[in-house]
Amino acid sequence: MSGPLPAFSGDTSFQNNMPDPLLAGKELPSFKFALDKSVGKVMRQSYGKEATVEQLPISKGLAGVSMKIEPGAMRELHWHATAAEWAFVLEGRVRTTVLDPDGNSETNDFDAGDVWYFPRGHPHMLECLGNSPCRFILIFDNGYFSEFGTFSITDWLGHASPALLAKNLGVPESALAGIPKSEAYFSFGEIPPEKAAPVLAQSAAPAPGAKPPPPLTHRFALMSQPPHRVFNGGREWRVDSTNFPISRTMTGLVLELEPGALRELHWHPNADEWTYILDGNVSMTLFGSHGRYRVEQLDTGDVGYIPQGYGHSIENIGTKTARILIGFNAGIYSAIDLSQWIAGNPADVLATNFGKPAELFSRLPKRDVFIAPKEGPKAD
C-alpha cells in the first residue's frame, strides 16, 4: 500500500490520555503547596489565597482557594466561566445567593462544616454573617482556573458605557453615576440582617412570572451528618452526587486519622485529588510507576495533589488527631485500595506474583481496610 494515510476522523478522546510532560520525567514533581502561608490578595481584613497550576504545577485537574471575609464584607457578584465551585466552611457563618440559567435563585446561610456547590457559569455572591469573620476553602474542578480571573460584575459594568447600561437597565444615566469603574472583588458595607431580605423576584408582591427556587439545593450540611464510615483508627464523611445531587462534577471527603493511623495505599480511577490539611501533620506518598516514588510532609494549611490513577497514601505522623479535607473532580467517589486488591485475588496468584508461600496471604485482611490504626489492621 502506498500514498498518504487517510485523515483520521474517529474518536479523539485518546488525546486526553497522552502523557503529561510534567509527570513523564524521571522524577515525580512536588505535589505540596503551603497555601495558608502564601500572600494572595488582601483587602483590609479579608483575603483570598489560591493554589492553581501556577503555584502547584502538578495540579492541572483541580484548583483551590483559602478565603477569609470580615464582618460587613462580601465577595461581590461574580461567575466562573471555566470551573464549578465546591466549598467547605471552616469557621463563622456565610450567606450565598446563586442564580441558575432559568432565573431561579437560592439564598442560603452556611455554618462551619457545611458545603456548597455552584455549577460552572452560575452567578453568585458570598457574604459574612454576624460579628465574626468567616473562613472557607473553595475547590474548583479545573486546575488552570484562577480565582483572580473571575468574571466580576463591577469589572464588567465598569467597562461598559453609561449610555449602554442606562439603556439596558431602563434608568437615566445619572442614576448610575458613581458605580465602581474597576473590579471591587471584596465589597464592604453594613453587617447583613440575620434573616435574608427577599430577592426581587420573590418579594411580598411577586411580579407575574416570578421564578420558584431551583429544583436542586446548593447547600449540604456535611458535618451535621453521621460519618459515612467509622474505623479503628479514624472516621470518614463523604458527599457526592448520590447524596447531594447538584454536585455532578465534584466529590468531597473529610477524614479524621488518629495518631499513627494510615489512609491505606490506594488510587482513584476516575478523578484527581486535592487535599487540604485542616489540622495536624501528615505524610503523603505518591507512586508514579517506573520506580518513581515521592514523599511529602504536609502540615495544617498545606495542600497536596494526586493525579488521577496515581497510587498514594496519607499517614498521621503527629501526636493528635489529623483532620483532612479532600476534593475530587468527579461526581461519584471511586477508589481501589491495596487491601481490597490483594483480597480479591486467589492465594496461588499472589504466591506466584510475590514469590512467597500462599500461607502468608491467608493472614492478610480479607476486606477493604481503608483506614488502618497505628498498630495495623487486625487479622480477619
Contacts in CASP RR format, 6 or more apart in sequence:
PFRMAT RR
TARGET T0000
AUTHOR 0000-0000-0000
METHOD contacts of the structure
MODEL  1
MSGPLPAFSGDTSFQNNMPDPLLAGKELPSFKFALDKSVGKVMRQSYGKE
ATVEQLPISKGLAGVSMKIEPGAMRELHWHATAAEWAFVLEGRVRTTVLD
PDGNSETNDFDAGDVWYFPRGHPHMLECLGNSPCRFILIFDNGYFSEFGT
FSITDWLGHASPALLAKNLGVPESALAGIPKSEAYFSFGEIPPEKAAPVL
AQSAAPAPGAKPPPPLTHRFALMSQPPHRVFNGGREWRVDSTNFPISRTM
TGLVLELEPGALRELHWHPNADEWTYILDGNVSMTLFGSHGRYRVEQLDT
GDVGYIPQGYGHSIENIGTKTARILIGFNAGIYSAIDLSQWIAGNPADVL
ATNFGKPAELFSRLPKRDVFIAPKEGPKAD
20 60 0 8 1.000
20 307 0 8 1.000
22 29 0 8 1.000
22 57 0 8 1.000
22 58 0 8 1.000
22 60 0 8 1.000
23 29 0 8 1.000
23 58 0 8 1.000
23 288 0 8 1.000
23 307 0 8 1.000
25 292 0 8 1.000
26 292 0 8 1.000
27 292 0 8 1.000
27 294 0 8 1.000
28 286 0 8 1.000
28 288 0 8 1.000
28 292 0 8 1.000
28 293 0 8 1.000
28 294 0 8 1.000
29 57 0 8 1.000
29 58 0 8 1.000
30 56 0 8 1.000
30 58 0 8 1.000
30 294 0 8 1.000
30 296 0 8 1.000
31 56 0 8 1.000
31 58 0 8 1.000
31 59 0 8 1.000
31 284 0 8 1.000
31 286 0 8 1.000
31 294 0 8 1.000
31 296 0 8 1.000
31 304 0 8 1.000
31 305 0 8 1.000
31 306 0 8 1.000
32 56 0 8 1.000
32 284 0 8 1.000
32 296 0 8 1.000
32 297 0 8 1.000
32 298 0 8 1.000
32 302 0 8 1.000
32 303 0 8 1.000
32 304 0 8 1.000
33 51 0 8 1.000
33 55 0 8 1.000
33 56 0 8 1.000
33 59 0 8 1.000
33 302 0 8 1.000
33 303 0 8 1.000
33 304 0 8 1.000
33 305 0 8 1.000
34 301 0 8 1.000
34 302 0 8 1.000
34 303 0 8 1.000
35 49 0 8 1.000
35 50 0 8 1.000
35 51 0 8 1.000
35 64 0 8 1.000
35 66 0 8 1.000
35 276 0 8 1.000
35 301 0 8 1.000
35 302 0 8 1.000
35 303 0 8 1.000
36 49 0 8 1.000
36 66 0 8 1.000
36 300 0 8 1.000
36 301 0 8 1.000
36 302 0 8 1.000
37 301 0 8 1.000
38 49 0 8 1.000
38 50 0 8 1.000
38 51 0 8 1.000
38 55 0 8 1.000
39 49 0 8 1.000
40 47 0 8 1.000
40 48 0 8 1.000
40 49 0 8 1.000
40 50 0 8 1.000
41 47 0 8 1.000
41 48 0 8 1.000
41 49 0 8 1.000
41 148 0 8 1.000
41 185 0 8 1.000
42 48 0 8 1.000
43 185 0 8 1.000
43 186 0 8 1.000
44 70 0 8 1.000
44 73 0 8 1.000
44 186 0 8 1.000
44 188 0 8 1.000
45 68 0 8 1.000
45 70 0 8 1.000
45 73 0 8 1.000
45 133 0 8 1.000
46 67 0 8 1.000
46 68 0 8 1.000
46 69 0 8 1.000
46 70 0 8 1.000
46 73 0 8 1.000
46 133 0 8 1.000
46 186 0 8 1.000
47 67 0 8 1.000
47 68 0 8 1.000
48 65 0 8 1.000
48 66 0 8 1.000
48 67 0 8 1.000
48 68 0 8 1.000
48 147 0 8 1.000
49 65 0 8 1.000
49 66 0 8 1.000
49 67 0 8 1.000
50 63 0 8 1.000
50 64 0 8 1.000
50 65 0 8 1.000
50 66 0 8 1.000
50 146 0 8 1.000
50 147 0 8 1.000
50 148 0 8 1.000
51 59 0 8 1.000
51 63 0 8 1.000
51 64 0 8 1.000
51 65 0 8 1.000
51 303 0 8 1.000
52 59 0 8 1.000
52 63 0 8 1.000
52 64 0 8 1.000
52 143 0 8 1.000
52 144 0 8 1.000
52 145 0 8 1.000
52 146 0 8 1.000
52 147 0 8 1.000
53 59 0 8 1.000
53 60 0 8 1.000
53 63 0 8 1.000
53 143 0 8 1.000
53 144 0 8 1.000
54 146 0 8 1.000
56 303 0 8 1.000
56 304 0 8 1.000
56 305 0 8 1.000
58 305 0 8 1.000
58 307 0 8 1.000
59 143 0 8 1.000
59 272 0 8 1.000
59 274 0 8 1.000
59 303 0 8 1.000
59 305 0 8 1.000
60 143 0 8 1.000
60 144 0 8 1.000
60 272 0 8 1.000
60 307 0 8 1.000
61 141 0 8 1.000
61 142 0 8 1.000
61 143 0 8 1.000
61 144 0 8 1.000
61 272 0 8 1.000
61 329 0 8 1.000
62 139 0 8 1.000
62 140 0 8 1.000
62 141 0 8 1.000
62 142 0 8 1.000
62 143 0 8 1.000
62 272 0 8 1.000
62 273 0 8 1.000
62 274 0 8 1.000
62 305 0 8 1.000
62 327 0 8 1.000
62 328 0 8 1.000
62 329 0 8 1.000
63 83 0 8 1.000
63 139 0 8 1.000
63 140 0 8 1.000
63 142 0 8 1.000
63 143 0 8 1.000
63 144 0 8 1.000
63 145 0 8 1.000
63 146 0 8 1.000
63 147 0 8 1.000
63 274 0 8 1.000
64 137 0 8 1.000
64 138 0 8 1.000
64 139 0 8 1.000
64 140 0 8 1.000
64 147 0 8 1.000
64 274 0 8 1.000
64 303 0 8 1.000
65 137 0 8 1.000
65 138 0 8 1.000
65 140 0 8 1.000
65 147 0 8 1.000
66 135 0 8 1.000
66 137 0 8 1.000
66 138 0 8 1.000
66 276 0 8 1.000
66 301 0 8 1.000
67 75 0 8 1.000
67 126 0 8 1.000
67 135 0 8 1.000
67 136 0 8 1.000
67 137 0 8 1.000
67 138 0 8 1.000
68 133 0 8 1.000
68 134 0 8 1.000
68 135 0 8 1.000
69 75 0 8 1.000
69 94 0 8 1.000
69 126 0 8 1.000
69 127 0 8 1.000
69 128 0 8 1.000
69 133 0 8 1.000
69 134 0 8 1.000
69 135 0 8 1.000
69 186 0 8 1.000
70 128 0 8 1.000
70 133 0 8 1.000
71 128 0 8 1.000
71 130 0 8 1.000
71 131 0 8 1.000
71 132 0 8 1.000
71 133 0 8 1.000
71 191 0 8 1.000
72 127 0 8 1.000
72 128 0 8 1.000
72 188 0 8 1.000
72 189 0 8 1.000
72 190 0 8 1.000
72 191 0 8 1.000
72 192 0 8 1.000
73 127 0 8 1.000
73 128 0 8 1.000
73 186 0 8 1.000
73 187 0 8 1.000
73 188 0 8 1.000
73 189 0 8 1.000
74 125 0 8 1.000
74 126 0 8 1.000
74 127 0 8 1.000
74 128 0 8 1.000
74 186 0 8 1.000
74 187 0 8 1.000
75 125 0 8 1.000
75 126 0 8 1.000
75 127 0 8 1.000
75 185 0 8 1.000
75 186 0 8 1.000
76 125 0 8 1.000
76 152 0 8 1.000
76 153 0 8 1.000
76 154 0 8 1.000
76 183 0 8 1.000
76 184 0 8 1.000
76 185 0 8 1.000
76 186 0 8 1.000
76 187 0 8 1.000
77 123 0 8 1.000
77 124 0 8 1.000
77 125 0 8 1.000
77 152 0 8 1.000
77 153 0 8 1.000
78 123 0 8 1.000
78 124 0 8 1.000
78 125 0 8 1.000
78 150 0 8 1.000
78 151 0 8 1.000
78 152 0 8 1.000
78 153 0 8 1.000
79 121 0 8 1.000
79 122 0 8 1.000
79 123 0 8 1.000
79 124 0 8 1.000
79 150 0 8 1.000
79 151 0 8 1.000
80 118 0 8 1.000
80 120 0 8 1.000
80 121 0 8 1.000
80 140 0 8 1.000
80 145 0 8 1.000
80 150 0 8 1.000
80 151 0 8 1.000
81 120 0 8 1.000
81 121 0 8 1.000
81 151 0 8 1.000
82 120 0 8 1.000
82 142 0 8 1.000
82 144 0 8 1.000
82 145 0 8 1.000
83 120 0 8 1.000
83 140 0 8 1.000
83 141 0 8 1.000
83 142 0 8 1.000
83 143 0 8 1.000
83 145 0 8 1.000
84 117 0 8 1.000
84 118 0 8 1.000
84 119 0 8 1.000
84 120 0 8 1.000
84 140 0 8 1.000
84 141 0 8 1.000
84 249 0 8 1.000
84 250 0 8 1.000
85 116 0 8 1.000
85 117 0 8 1.000
85 118 0 8 1.000
85 124 0 8 1.000
85 138 0 8 1.000
85 139 0 8 1.000
85 140 0 8 1.000
86 115 0 8 1.000
86 116 0 8 1.000
86 117 0 8 1.000
86 138 0 8 1.000
86 139 0 8 1.000
86 140 0 8 1.000
86 141 0 8 1.000
86 247 0 8 1.000
86 250 0 8 1.000
86 252 0 8 1.000
86 327 0 8 1.000
87 115 0 8 1.000
87 116 0 8 1.000
87 117 0 8 1.000
87 136 0 8 1.000
87 137 0 8 1.000
87 138 0 8 1.000
87 139 0 8 1.000
88 113 0 8 1.000
88 114 0 8 1.000
88 115 0 8 1.000
88 136 0 8 1.000
88 137 0 8 1.000
88 139 0 8 1.000
88 222 0 8 1.000
88 252 0 8 1.000
88 254 0 8 1.000
88 325 0 8 1.000
89 110 0 8 1.000
89 111 0 8 1.000
89 112 0 8 1.000
89 113 0 8 1.000
89 114 0 8 1.000
89 115 0 8 1.000
89 134 0 8 1.000
89 135 0 8 1.000
89 136 0 8 1.000
90 112 0 8 1.000
90 113 0 8 1.000
90 135 0 8 1.000
90 136 0 8 1.000
90 137 0 8 1.000
90 278 0 8 1.000
91 112 0 8 1.000
91 132 0 8 1.000
91 133 0 8 1.000
91 134 0 8 1.000
91 135 0 8 1.000
92 111 0 8 1.000
92 112 0 8 1.000
92 128 0 8 1.000
92 129 0 8 1.000
92 132 0 8 1.000
92 133 0 8 1.000
92 134 0 8 1.000
92 135 0 8 1.000
93 109 0 8 1.000
93 110 0 8 1.000
93 111 0 8 1.000
93 128 0 8 1.000
93 129 0 8 1.000
93 130 0 8 1.000
93 132 0 8 1.000
93 134 0 8 1.000
94 109 0 8 1.000
94 110 0 8 1.000
94 126 0 8 1.000
94 127 0 8 1.000
94 128 0 8 1.000
94 129 0 8 1.000
94 134 0 8 1.000
94 136 0 8 1.000
95 107 0 8 1.000
95 108 0 8 1.000
95 109 0 8 1.000
95 110 0 8 1.000
95 126 0 8 1.000
95 127 0 8 1.000
95 128 0 8 1.000
95 129 0 8 1.000
95 192 0 8 1.000
95 196 0 8 1.000
96 107 0 8 1.000
96 108 0 8 1.000
96 110 0 8 1.000
96 116 0 8 1.000
96 124 0 8 1.000
96 125 0 8 1.000
96 126 0 8 1.000
96 127 0 8 1.000
96 218 0 8 1.000
97 105 0 8 1.000
97 106 0 8 1.000
97 107 0 8 1.000
97 124 0 8 1.000
97 125 0 8 1.000
97 196 0 8 1.000
97 199 0 8 1.000
98 105 0 8 1.000
98 106 0 8 1.000
98 118 0 8 1.000
98 122 0 8 1.000
98 123 0 8 1.000
98 124 0 8 1.000
98 214 0 8 1.000
98 218 0 8 1.000
99 105 0 8 1.000
99 122 0 8 1.000
99 123 0 8 1.000
99 124 0 8 1.000
100 119 0 8 1.000
100 122 0 8 1.000
100 214 0 8 1.000
101 122 0 8 1.000
102 211 0 8 1.000
102 214 0 8 1.000
103 201 0 8 1.000
103 211 0 8 1.000
104 211 0 8 1.000
104 212 0 8 1.000
104 213 0 8 1.000
104 214 0 8 1.000
104 215 0 8 1.000
105 199 0 8 1.000
105 201 0 8 1.000
105 202 0 8 1.000
105 211 0 8 1.000
105 213 0 8 1.000
105 214 0 8 1.000
106 213 0 8 1.000
106 214 0 8 1.000
106 217 0 8 1.000
106 218 0 8 1.000
107 196 0 8 1.000
107 199 0 8 1.000
108 116 0 8 1.000
108 217 0 8 1.000
108 218 0 8 1.000
108 219 0 8 1.000
109 129 0 8 1.000
109 196 0 8 1.000
110 116 0 8 1.000
110 136 0 8 1.000
110 219 0 8 1.000
111 221 0 8 1.000
112 223 0 8 1.000
113 221 0 8 1.000
113 222 0 8 1.000
113 223 0 8 1.000
113 224 0 8 1.000
114 219 0 8 1.000
114 220 0 8 1.000
114 221 0 8 1.000
114 222 0 8 1.000
114 223 0 8 1.000
114 224 0 8 1.000
115 219 0 8 1.000
115 220 0 8 1.000
115 221 0 8 1.000
115 222 0 8 1.000
115 239 0 8 1.000
115 244 0 8 1.000
115 252 0 8 1.000
116 218 0 8 1.000
116 219 0 8 1.000
116 220 0 8 1.000
117 218 0 8 1.000
117 220 0 8 1.000
117 244 0 8 1.000
117 246 0 8 1.000
117 247 0 8 1.000
117 250 0 8 1.000
118 124 0 8 1.000
118 218 0 8 1.000
119 246 0 8 1.000
119 248 0 8 1.000
119 249 0 8 1.000
120 141 0 8 1.000
120 249 0 8 1.000
123 153 0 8 1.000
126 136 0 8 1.000
127 192 0 8 1.000
128 134 0 8 1.000
128 191 0 8 1.000
129 191 0 8 1.000
129 192 0 8 1.000
129 194 0 8 1.000
130 191 0 8 1.000
130 192 0 8 1.000
130 194 0 8 1.000
131 191 0 8 1.000
137 276 0 8 1.000
137 325 0 8 1.000
138 147 0 8 1.000
139 250 0 8 1.000
139 274 0 8 1.000
139 327 0 8 1.000
140 147 0 8 1.000
141 249 0 8 1.000
141 250 0 8 1.000
141 329 0 8 1.000
142 329 0 8 1.000
152 183 0 8 1.000
152 184 0 8 1.000
152 185 0 8 1.000
154 179 0 8 1.000
154 180 0 8 1.000
154 182 0 8 1.000
154 183 0 8 1.000
154 184 0 8 1.000
154 187 0 8 1.000
155 182 0 8 1.000
155 183 0 8 1.000
157 165 0 8 1.000
157 179 0 8 1.000
157 180 0 8 1.000
158 179 0 8 1.000
158 180 0 8 1.000
158 181 0 8 1.000
158 182 0 8 1.000
159 181 0 8 1.000
162 173 0 8 1.000
162 176 0 8 1.000
162 177 0 8 1.000
163 173 0 8 1.000
165 173 0 8 1.000
165 176 0 8 1.000
166 172 0 8 1.000
166 173 0 8 1.000
166 175 0 8 1.000
166 176 0 8 1.000
169 176 0 8 1.000
198 204 0 8 1.000
200 207 0 8 1.000
201 207 0 8 1.000
201 210 0 8 1.000
201 211 0 8 1.000
202 210 0 8 1.000
202 211 0 8 1.000
216 245 0 8 1.000
216 246 0 8 1.000
217 246 0 8 1.000
218 246 0 8 1.000
220 239 0 8 1.000
220 243 0 8 1.000
220 244 0 8 1.000
220 247 0 8 1.000
222 237 0 8 1.000
222 239 0 8 1.000
222 252 0 8 1.000
222 254 0 8 1.000
223 237 0 8 1.000
223 254 0 8 1.000
225 237 0 8 1.000
227 235 0 8 1.000
227 236 0 8 1.000
227 237 0 8 1.000
228 236 0 8 1.000
228 237 0 8 1.000
228 238 0 8 1.000
229 235 0 8 1.000
229 236 0 8 1.000
229 238 0 8 1.000
229 370 0 8 1.000
230 236 0 8 1.000
231 369 0 8 1.000
231 370 0 8 1.000
231 371 0 8 1.000
231 373 0 8 1.000
232 371 0 8 1.000
232 373 0 8 1.000
232 377 0 8 1.000
232 378 0 8 1.000
233 257 0 8 1.000
233 258 0 8 1.000
233 261 0 8 1.000
233 371 0 8 1.000
233 372 0 8 1.000
233 373 0 8 1.000
233 374 0 8 1.000
234 255 0 8 1.000
234 256 0 8 1.000
234 257 0 8 1.000
234 258 0 8 1.000
234 261 0 8 1.000
234 321 0 8 1.000
234 371 0 8 1.000
234 373 0 8 1.000
235 255 0 8 1.000
235 256 0 8 1.000
236 253 0 8 1.000
236 254 0 8 1.000
236 255 0 8 1.000
236 256 0 8 1.000
236 370 0 8 1.000
236 371 0 8 1.000
237 253 0 8 1.000
237 254 0 8 1.000
238 251 0 8 1.000
238 252 0 8 1.000
238 253 0 8 1.000
238 333 0 8 1.000
239 247 0 8 1.000
239 251 0 8 1.000
239 252 0 8 1.000
239 253 0 8 1.000
240 247 0 8 1.000
240 250 0 8 1.000
240 251 0 8 1.000
240 252 0 8 1.000
240 330 0 8 1.000
240 331 0 8 1.000
240 332 0 8 1.000
240 333 0 8 1.000
241 247 0 8 1.000
241 248 0 8 1.000
241 251 0 8 1.000
241 331 0 8 1.000
241 332 0 8 1.000
242 332 0 8 1.000
247 331 0 8 1.000
248 331 0 8 1.000
249 329 0 8 1.000
249 330 0 8 1.000
249 331 0 8 1.000
250 327 0 8 1.000
250 328 0 8 1.000
250 329 0 8 1.000
250 330 0 8 1.000
250 331 0 8 1.000
251 271 0 8 1.000
251 327 0 8 1.000
251 328 0 8 1.000
251 330 0 8 1.000
251 331 0 8 1.000
251 332 0 8 1.000
251 333 0 8 1.000
252 325 0 8 1.000
252 326 0 8 1.000
252 327 0 8 1.000
252 328 0 8 1.000
252 333 0 8 1.000
253 324 0 8 1.000
253 325 0 8 1.000
253 326 0 8 1.000
253 327 0 8 1.000
253 328 0 8 1.000
253 333 0 8 1.000
254 278 0 8 1.000
254 323 0 8 1.000
254 324 0 8 1.000
254 325 0 8 1.000
254 326 0 8 1.000
255 263 0 8 1.000
255 314 0 8 1.000
255 322 0 8 1.000
255 323 0 8 1.000
255 324 0 8 1.000
255 326 0 8 1.000
255 371 0 8 1.000
256 321 0 8 1.000
256 322 0 8 1.000
256 323 0 8 1.000
256 324 0 8 1.000
257 263 0 8 1.000
257 282 0 8 1.000
257 314 0 8 1.000
257 315 0 8 1.000
257 316 0 8 1.000
257 321 0 8 1.000
257 322 0 8 1.000
257 324 0 8 1.000
257 371 0 8 1.000
258 316 0 8 1.000
258 321 0 8 1.000
258 373 0 8 1.000
258 374 0 8 1.000
259 316 0 8 1.000
259 318 0 8 1.000
259 319 0 8 1.000
259 320 0 8 1.000
259 321 0 8 1.000
259 374 0 8 1.000
260 315 0 8 1.000
260 316 0 8 1.000
260 317 0 8 1.000
260 318 0 8 1.000
260 373 0 8 1.000
260 374 0 8 1.000
261 315 0 8 1.000
261 316 0 8 1.000
261 371 0 8 1.000
261 372 0 8 1.000
261 373 0 8 1.000
261 374 0 8 1.000
262 313 0 8 1.000
262 314 0 8 1.000
262 315 0 8 1.000
262 316 0 8 1.000
262 371 0 8 1.000
262 372 0 8 1.000
262 376 0 8 1.000
263 313 0 8 1.000
263 314 0 8 1.000
263 315 0 8 1.000
263 370 0 8 1.000
263 371 0 8 1.000
264 313 0 8 1.000
264 337 0 8 1.000
264 338 0 8 1.000
264 339 0 8 1.000
264 369 0 8 1.000
264 370 0 8 1.000
264 371 0 8 1.000
264 372 0 8 1.000
265 285 0 8 1.000
265 287 0 8 1.000
265 311 0 8 1.000
265 312 0 8 1.000
265 313 0 8 1.000
265 337 0 8 1.000
265 338 0 8 1.000
266 311 0 8 1.000
266 312 0 8 1.000
266 313 0 8 1.000
266 335 0 8 1.000
266 336 0 8 1.000
266 337 0 8 1.000
266 338 0 8 1.000
267 309 0 8 1.000
267 310 0 8 1.000
267 311 0 8 1.000
267 312 0 8 1.000
267 335 0 8 1.000
267 336 0 8 1.000
268 306 0 8 1.000
268 308 0 8 1.000
268 309 0 8 1.000
268 328 0 8 1.000
268 330 0 8 1.000
268 334 0 8 1.000
268 335 0 8 1.000
268 336 0 8 1.000
269 308 0 8 1.000
269 309 0 8 1.000
269 334 0 8 1.000
269 335 0 8 1.000
269 336 0 8 1.000
270 308 0 8 1.000
270 328 0 8 1.000
270 330 0 8 1.000
270 332 0 8 1.000
270 334 0 8 1.000
271 308 0 8 1.000
271 328 0 8 1.000
271 329 0 8 1.000
271 330 0 8 1.000
271 331 0 8 1.000
271 334 0 8 1.000
272 305 0 8 1.000
272 306 0 8 1.000
272 307 0 8 1.000
272 308 0 8 1.000
272 328 0 8 1.000
272 329 0 8 1.000
273 305 0 8 1.000
273 306 0 8 1.000
273 312 0 8 1.000
273 326 0 8 1.000
273 327 0 8 1.000
273 328 0 8 1.000
274 303 0 8 1.000
274 304 0 8 1.000
274 305 0 8 1.000
274 326 0 8 1.000
274 327 0 8 1.000
274 328 0 8 1.000
275 284 0 8 1.000
275 298 0 8 1.000
275 303 0 8 1.000
275 304 0 8 1.000
275 305 0 8 1.000
275 306 0 8 1.000
275 314 0 8 1.000
275 324 0 8 1.000
275 325 0 8 1.000
275 326 0 8 1.000
275 327 0 8 1.000
276 301 0 8 1.000
276 302 0 8 1.000
276 303 0 8 1.000
276 304 0 8 1.000
276 324 0 8 1.000
276 325 0 8 1.000
276 326 0 8 1.000
277 298 0 8 1.000
277 299 0 8 1.000
277 300 0 8 1.000
277 301 0 8 1.000
277 302 0 8 1.000
277 303 0 8 1.000
277 322 0 8 1.000
277 323 0 8 1.000
277 324 0 8 1.000
277 325 0 8 1.000
278 300 0 8 1.000
278 301 0 8 1.000
278 323 0 8 1.000
278 324 0 8 1.000
278 325 0 8 1.000
279 300 0 8 1.000
279 320 0 8 1.000
279 321 0 8 1.000
279 322 0 8 1.000
279 323 0 8 1.000
280 299 0 8 1.000
280 300 0 8 1.000
280 316 0 8 1.000
280 318 0 8 1.000
280 320 0 8 1.000
280 321 0 8 1.000
280 322 0 8 1.000
280 323 0 8 1.000
281 297 0 8 1.000
281 298 0 8 1.000
281 299 0 8 1.000
281 300 0 8 1.000
281 316 0 8 1.000
281 317 0 8 1.000
281 318 0 8 1.000
281 322 0 8 1.000
282 297 0 8 1.000
282 298 0 8 1.000
282 314 0 8 1.000
282 315 0 8 1.000
282 316 0 8 1.000
282 317 0 8 1.000
282 318 0 8 1.000
282 322 0 8 1.000
282 324 0 8 1.000
283 295 0 8 1.000
283 296 0 8 1.000
283 297 0 8 1.000
283 298 0 8 1.000
283 314 0 8 1.000
283 315 0 8 1.000
283 317 0 8 1.000
284 295 0 8 1.000
284 296 0 8 1.000
284 297 0 8 1.000
284 298 0 8 1.000
284 304 0 8 1.000
284 306 0 8 1.000
284 312 0 8 1.000
284 313 0 8 1.000
284 314 0 8 1.000
284 315 0 8 1.000
285 293 0 8 1.000
285 294 0 8 1.000
285 295 0 8 1.000
285 311 0 8 1.000
285 312 0 8 1.000
285 313 0 8 1.000
286 293 0 8 1.000
286 294 0 8 1.000
286 295 0 8 1.000
286 296 0 8 1.000
286 306 0 8 1.000
286 310 0 8 1.000
286 311 0 8 1.000
286 312 0 8 1.000
287 293 0 8 1.000
287 310 0 8 1.000
287 311 0 8 1.000
287 312 0 8 1.000
288 310 0 8 1.000
288 311 0 8 1.000
296 304 0 8 1.000
297 317 0 8 1.000
298 304 0 8 1.000
306 312 0 8 1.000
314 324 0 8 1.000
316 322 0 8 1.000
337 368 0 8 1.000
337 369 0 8 1.000
337 370 0 8 1.000
339 364 0 8 1.000
339 365 0 8 1.000
339 367 0 8 1.000
339 368 0 8 1.000
339 369 0 8 1.000
339 370 0 8 1.000
339 377 0 8 1.000
340 367 0 8 1.000
340 368 0 8 1.000
340 369 0 8 1.000
342 350 0 8 1.000
342 361 0 8 1.000
342 364 0 8 1.000
342 365 0 8 1.000
343 364 0 8 1.000
343 365 0 8 1.000
343 366 0 8 1.000
343 367 0 8 1.000
343 368 0 8 1.000
347 358 0 8 1.000
347 361 0 8 1.000
347 362 0 8 1.000
348 358 0 8 1.000
350 356 0 8 1.000
350 358 0 8 1.000
350 361 0 8 1.000
351 357 0 8 1.000
351 358 0 8 1.000
351 360 0 8 1.000
351 361 0 8 1.000
363 379 0 8 1.000
365 377 0 8 1.000
365 379 0 8 1.000
365 380 0 8 1.000
366 380 0 8 1.000
367 380 0 8 1.000
369 377 0 8 1.000
END
